[in-house]
Amino acid sequence: MSRVSALGRQVGWILSRRLRRVKRCAELPPQANFVVVYVEHELSNTQVYPFHLYADDIAQRHGARLFEIALQDFEADADRTICPQVRWVAFQTGFDLSDGQMQTLLGRLREVFPEAALTYLDFFAPLDLRYAAVLDPWVDCYVKKQVFTDFSQYGRTTVGDTNLTDHFARRYGIDKPQFRFEVPQGFGDKVVIGSNFCVSPRMIDRFRGRLPRTDRPIDVHARIATRGVDWYQRMRQEARQAALAVQGVRTVSEGRVSQSRFYDELAASKVCFSPFGYGEVCWRDYEAIACGALLIKPRMDHVRLAPEVFVPGETYIPIEWDCSDYEDRLREILADDKRRREICAQAFEAVHRYIEADAALDDLAPVFEAAGEARR
């Protein structure tokens, strides 16, 4: 993908938002029957982008005409304009609201949009459903990028507020308070797996083309930032040390570089080592696949997402969470160039098919169909 096409995609995204954005609900035109209340952040934007990308298709299929308003503008709007023409509202929030704060927001949304079915857009990195209990009586759909494969994992008590804090705090002996996010019976029926980082302005066109065929003089790409909270820092340092401990391979790991150089390095790398972040799924996972670098990553058996890009031995090479087998798995795959290329091709093709089939558009259909059910 050329930098020109990437720039064009970004410009189109910016223009779409300008055309559809309002500062106050009173500014919504009569035809605005689908409103996204969004949080401005790089991660949250990837969840809103598909609604813009497929706006014309969504209008044709469901009759939904998109407009949007920032959460901070919605909450600051003192005008109590009622918008009965709005049939669908999808909204985001921060990750640290109290139940009372969420209840207040839900009441305001219902007041302003009395006829709308509500969808919560959870853009958070961890797998938890932290607002499930408070949202359950209000929302028709709950869209999330990734969830536990085994839904029974929800509702259990953890050390810290996620399954990752639980695992690594216990491993490293870090004292943290316990959390339990209740998930009501039947809430799983409302959960919709939305698209991930591959359907974003900076990634989607990389998967519309072909797998890069380039020389790969770098054995391993492992630029692993380590600054963060206690358990995160320990986890990332452990991963970085595992990468640097392997002798006789060329590993790129030091310093920060521009995004363009980062992509150039990935396209010149045989392997990309992508440890967990604050959640399991990272930008780097898709960046590696798009650039044709084989992905080595802590085991992802417990995660379900779309498209399925974590099939062990078929689309990535899994390692143990303590990185104890990193060197063995790395040397095995570096010694088998044919298998490495096959895995890279299969991973790229999985995402390519998903993008070309506009599968993200189909994944979002329940957001609008649930509203239809509520109206009958």
C-alpha positions in Angstrom: 0.0 0.0 0.0 1.4 3.4 -0.9 1.6 6.3 1.5 -0.6 8.2 -0.9 -3.5 5.7 -0.6 -3.1 5.7 3.2 -3.3 9.5 3.2 -6.4 9.4 1.0 -8.1 7.0 3.3 -7.4 9.3 6.3 -8.7 12.3 4.4 -11.9 10.5 3.5 -12.4 9.5 7.1 -11.9 13.1 8.3 -14.3 14.5 5.8 -16.9 11.9 6.6 -16.7 12.8 10.3 -17.0 16.6 9.5 -20.1 16.0 7.4 -21.8 13.9 10.0 -20.7 15.5 13.3 -22.8 17.9 15.4 -22.0 19.7 18.6 -25.6 19.7 20.0 -28.5 17.4 19.6 -30.6 20.3 18.3 -28.3 20.4 15.3 -29.3 16.8 14.2 -31.3 17.0 10.9 -34.6 15.3 10.5 -33.1 12.5 8.5 -30.6 11.6 11.3 -32.0 8.4 12.7 -28.7 6.7 13.8 -26.4 8.6 16.2 -23.0 7.5 17.5 -21.9 9.1 20.7 -18.2 8.7 20.7 -15.0 9.1 22.8 -12.2 10.7 20.9 -9.2 8.3 21.2 -7.1 6.3 18.7 -8.5 3.0 20.1 -12.2 4.2 20.2 -11.9 5.6 16.7 -11.2 2.2 15.3 -14.6 1.1 16.6 -16.5 4.0 15.1 -14.7 3.9 11.7 -16.7 1.0 10.3 -19.9 2.9 10.6 -18.4 5.6 8.4 -16.7 3.1 6.0 -20.0 1.3 5.4 -22.4 4.3 5.9 -24.0 4.0 2.4 -24.4 0.2 2.8 -25.9 0.6 6.2 -28.3 3.2 4.9 -29.3 0.9 2.0 -29.7 -2.2 4.1 -31.2 -0.9 7.3 -32.3 2.7 6.5 -29.9 4.0 9.1 -28.5 7.5 8.4 -25.4 8.2 10.5 -24.6 11.3 12.5 -22.3 11.6 15.5 -21.6 13.7 18.6 -18.7 13.6 21.0 -19.6 12.3 24.4 -18.2 15.4 26.1 -20.4 17.6 23.8 -23.5 15.4 24.6 -22.9 15.7 28.3 -22.2 19.4 28.1 -25.3 20.1 26.1 -27.7 21.9 28.4 -30.5 22.0 25.8 -33.0 19.2 26.5 -33.9 18.7 22.8 -35.8 15.5 22.3 -34.9 13.6 19.1 -37.8 11.0 18.5 -36.7 10.5 14.9 -33.5 8.6 16.1 -34.0 4.9 16.0 -30.5 3.7 16.9 -27.9 5.1 19.3 -24.4 3.5 19.7 -22.3 5.0 22.5 -18.9 4.8 24.0 -17.6 5.8 27.4 -14.4 5.8 29.4 -13.4 2.7 31.3 -13.5 4.0 34.8 -17.1 5.2 35.3 -19.0 4.3 38.5 -22.4 2.6 38.2 -24.0 5.9 39.2 -22.2 7.8 36.5 -23.2 5.3 33.9 -26.8 5.3 35.1 -26.9 9.1 34.7 -25.6 8.9 31.2 -28.1 6.2 30.3 -30.9 8.2 31.7 -29.9 11.2 29.6 -29.6 9.1 26.5 -33.1 7.7 27.0 -34.4 11.2 27.7 -33.0 12.7 24.5 -33.6 9.6 22.3 -36.8 8.1 23.7 -37.4 5.9 20.6 -33.9 4.6 20.1 -32.5 1.2 20.7 -29.2 1.5 22.5 -25.9 -0.2 21.7 -22.8 0.0 23.9 -19.5 0.2 22.0 -16.8 -1.4 24.2 -13.4 -0.4 22.7 -11.3 -1.4 25.7 -8.3 -3.6 25.3 -9.0 -6.2 28.1 -11.6 -9.0 27.7 -13.8 -8.1 30.7 -17.4 -6.9 30.4 -17.1 -4.4 33.3 -20.4 -2.6 32.7 -22.5 -5.6 31.9 -24.7 -5.4 35.0 -25.5 -1.7 34.8 -26.1 -1.8 31.0 -28.1 -4.9 30.8 -31.6 -3.4 31.4 -30.9 -0.6 28.9 -29.0 -1.9 25.9 -30.0 -4.1 23.0 -26.5 -4.9 21.8 -23.0 -4.8 23.3 -20.3 -4.6 20.7 -16.8 -5.7 21.6 -13.6 -6.4 19.6 -12.7 -9.6 21.5 -14.2 -11.8 24.2 -13.4 -15.0 26.1 -13.9 -18.1 24.0 -15.4 -19.7 27.1 -18.1 -17.3 28.2 -18.3 -18.9 31.6 -15.0 -17.1 32.4 -17.0 -13.9 32.8 -18.2 -13.1 36.3 -15.3 -14.7 38.2 -13.2 -12.8 40.8 -9.8 -11.6 39.7 -6.7 -10.1 41.3 -6.8 -6.7 39.7 -9.5 -5.9 37.2 -8.6 -8.1 34.2 -7.6 -11.7 33.5 -4.1 -10.4 32.6 -3.7 -8.5 35.9 -4.9 -11.6 37.7 -2.3 -13.9 36.0 0.7 -11.6 36.1 0.1 -10.1 39.6 -0.1 -13.7 40.9 3.1 -14.7 39.1 5.1 -11.7 40.2 3.7 -11.5 43.7 2.1 -8.1 43.2 -0.5 -7.2 45.8 -3.7 -5.9 44.1 -7.4 -5.6 45.2 -9.8 -8.2 43.9 -12.5 -7.4 41.4 -15.7 -9.1 40.2 -17.7 -7.8 37.3 -21.1 -9.4 37.4 -22.5 -10.5 34.1 -26.2 -11.1 34.1 -27.8 -14.3 32.9 -28.4 -14.1 29.1 -26.2 -11.1 28.6 -24.0 -13.1 26.2 -26.9 -13.0 23.8 -26.4 -9.3 23.5 -22.7 -9.5 22.8 -21.7 -8.8 19.2 -18.1 -9.4 18.0 -17.1 -6.3 16.1 -14.2 -5.7 13.8 -10.7 -5.2 15.1 -7.7 -3.1 14.2 -7.6 -4.4 10.6 -10.7 -2.4 9.8 -9.1 1.0 10.5 -8.0 3.8 8.2 -4.3 3.0 8.5 -4.7 -0.8 8.1 -7.6 -1.7 5.8 -5.9 -1.0 2.5 -2.9 -3.0 3.4 -5.1 -6.0 3.5 -6.9 -5.2 0.3 -3.7 -5.7 -1.7 -1.3 -8.6 -1.8 1.1 -10.1 0.7 4.4 -8.2 0.5 7.1 -10.2 -1.2 10.3 -8.5 0.0 13.8 -9.4 1.1 13.9 -10.0 4.9 17.3 -9.4 6.3 16.0 -8.9 9.8 15.3 -12.2 11.7 13.1 -10.8 14.5 11.3 -7.5 15.0 10.8 -7.0 18.7 10.5 -3.3 19.6 8.9 -3.8 22.9 8.1 -0.7 25.1 8.2 -1.5 28.8 7.0 1.6 30.6 3.7 1.2 32.4 2.0 0.0 35.6 3.7 -2.6 37.8 2.5 -5.9 36.3 2.6 -4.5 32.7 6.2 -3.3 33.1 7.3 -6.7 34.5 5.5 -8.6 31.8 6.9 -6.5 29.0 10.5 -6.6 30.4 10.3 -10.3 30.6 9.3 -10.5 26.9 12.0 -8.1 25.9 14.6 -10.0 27.8 13.5 -13.2 26.1 14.0 -11.6 22.7 17.4 -10.2 23.5 18.7 -13.4 25.0 18.6 -15.3 21.7 22.1 -15.4 20.3 23.0 -15.6 16.6 19.9 -13.9 15.2 19.4 -10.4 14.1 16.8 -8.8 16.4 15.7 -5.2 16.0 14.6 -4.0 19.5 16.2 -0.7 20.5 14.5 2.7 20.6 11.4 4.3 19.1 11.0 4.9 15.4 8.4 6.6 13.1 5.4 4.7 12.0 6.6 4.6 8.4 10.0 3.2 9.5 8.2 0.7 11.8 6.3 -0.7 8.8 9.4 -0.8 6.7 11.2 -2.8 9.4 8.3 -5.2 9.6 8.3 -5.7 5.9 12.1 -6.6 6.2 11.6 -9.0 9.1 11.0 -12.7 9.0 9.4 -12.8 12.4 7.6 -10.3 14.7 7.4 -11.0 18.4 4.2 -9.4 19.8 3.7 -9.8 23.5 0.5 -8.8 25.3 -0.3 -5.1 26.1 -3.0 -4.1 28.5 -5.1 -6.5 26.6 -4.2 -9.5 24.5 -4.8 -8.1 21.0 -2.4 -5.4 19.8 -2.0 -3.1 16.7 1.3 -4.9 16.2 -0.5 -8.3 15.6 -2.2 -6.9 12.4 0.7 -4.8 11.4 3.0 -7.9 11.4 0.4 -9.9 9.4 -0.1 -7.1 6.9 3.7 -6.7 6.4 4.3 -10.5 5.9 6.2 -11.0 9.2 5.4 -14.2 11.0 3.7 -13.5 14.3 5.0 -15.1 17.5 2.8 -14.3 20.4 1.7 -15.7 23.8 -0.9 -18.3 23.5 -4.4 -16.9 22.5 -6.6 -20.0 22.8 -8.9 -18.2 25.3 -9.7 -15.3 22.9 -12.5 -15.1 20.2 -12.5 -12.3 17.7 -13.2 -11.6 14.0 -11.5 -12.5 11.8 -9.9 -15.5 13.5 -6.2 -14.7 13.1 -4.9 -16.7 16.1 -5.0 -20.3 14.9 -2.0 -22.1 16.4 0.5 -23.2 13.8 -1.7 -22.0 11.0 -1.7 -18.2 11.3 0.7 -17.6 14.2 3.2 -19.4 16.4 2.0 -19.5 20.1 4.4 -19.5 23.0 3.8 -19.8 26.8 2.9 -16.7 28.7 6.2 -16.7 30.6 8.1 -16.8 27.3 10.0 -19.9 28.4 9.8 -21.6 25.0 10.4 -18.4 22.9 13.9 -19.3 21.8 12.9 -22.9 20.8 9.8 -21.8 18.8 11.8 -19.0 17.2 14.7 -21.2 16.1 12.3 -23.9 14.8 10.5 -21.4 12.5 13.6 -19.6 11.3 15.0 -23.0 10.3 11.9 -23.8 8.2 11.5 -21.1 5.7 8.7 -22.9 3.7 6.5 -23.3 6.8 7.2 -19.7 7.8 6.0 -18.4 4.5 2.9 -20.6 4.5 1.8 -19.4 7.9 2.4 -15.8 6.9 0.3 -16.3 3.7 -2.5 -18.0 5.7 -2.7 -15.2 8.2 -2.7 -12.5 5.6 -5.4 -14.4 3.5 -7.6 -14.8 6.6 -7.8 -11.0 7.0 -7.8 -10.3 3.3 -10.9 -12.5 2.9 -12.6 -10.8 5.8 -12.0 -7.3 4.3 -12.9 -8.2 0.7 -16.2 -9.9 1.9 -17.1 -6.7 3.9 -17.7 -9.1 6.7 -17.5 -6.3 9.3 -20.7 -4.9 7.7 -22.4 -8.2 8.3 -21.0 -8.4 11.9 -22.7 -5.0 12.7 -26.1 -6.1 11.4 -27.4 -7.1 14.8 -27.0 -3.5 16.0 -29.8 -2.5 13.6 -31.8 -5.8 13.6 -32.2 -5.7 17.4 -33.8 -2.3 17.1 -36.1 -3.7 14.4 -37.1 -6.5 16.9 -37.8 -3.9 19.6 -40.1 -1.9 17.3 -42.4 -4.8 16.4 
